[in-house]
Amino acid sequence: MLQAFRSFTLPIFLALIITLAVPSMGDVRVCKVGCSFNSVQDAIDSAKPEEAIIIESDNYVENISVDKPLILRGLDTGSGRPVLSGNIELTAGVAILRGFDIAGQDGEGCKFSIFGSAGIFLNSFPYSASEHYKICSTDANLWNSSELINYQYESRVLRSRLGNFWQDYEGKDENRDGIGDEPKIIDNRNVDYYPLMQPPENYKIKGEKDVRIKTVQSRLMESFTIPLKTNPTTGYKWFVDYDYDLLDLSFENSSGFSTFIFTPRKLGETSISFIYRKPWENIVADTRIFHVVIST
């Protein structure tokens, strides 16, 4: 690849935010059934600045306007990456968009508008500029991940920064790493330096299990348990992330299970995330997410 094209960087604060753009336990969640929101725009309007919005698999036919610093992350829950089928406008100072199929709508004018600085990666775009779909931006944006990501391509596990998949990209991939040798030029200030040769789902490491999400109905100050199978002799262990303000945690290990005991301290909704991996490796063998609703 042409390294000279890849010397471009956005301000450090944007790159840092993208690097740390992982779901936290206070995330706003969007899905058609069982979430607080079934509309992406309603979730955006209710979210606090710098909050993350996790959008689950489905087709969201609505225009989206992001007017505050937010992280929008698509989550494939087994039915494919979520599809955004309306016009998209990012007017916040910093916005992050990853993990979506950008379908858009045919017609004249800009279908994806950016007024500010944004980080946009691991998405699938129909085109970058045509009579069918047009991207317009007043500023330079970061069109690839700022961190190195483990991925699998043609039976090889590799590590690199990753950009987006563009249906109209015509570059070559001579070294067969799944990343185009030439950058994808969107306009004179916006360049995807790591364009994907195939849709992002083809870069998933085989053996990594899909995220499974389960809803837990709980009561204030009444403990509930989450037992997860484990085999310490393999070196794998469960790592948990949760909202310390809403939940207290204790745990015990016995008979091939790690049992996590949570006690709700406050009313509200939150998520608990588990990953099963070896401490010295980045490859995840299993992932579990529990959406917790705390009532009286």
Buried (B, 14 or more C-beta within 10 A) or exposed (E): BEEEEBEBEBEEEBBEBBEEBEBBBBBBBBBEEEBBBBEBBBBBEEBEEEBBBBBBBBEBEEBBBBBBBBBBBBBBBEEBBBBBBBBBBBBBBBBBBBBBBBBBEEEEEBBBBBBBBBBBBBBBBBBBBEEBBBBBBEEBBBBBBBBEBBBBBEEEEBEBBBBBBBEEBEBEBEEEBBBBBBBBBBEEEBBBBBBBBEBBBBBEBEEBEEBEBEEBEBEEEEEBEBBBEBEEEEEBBBEBBBBEEBBEEEBEEEEEBBBBBBBBBEEBBBBBBBBBBEEEEEEBBBBBBBBBBBEE
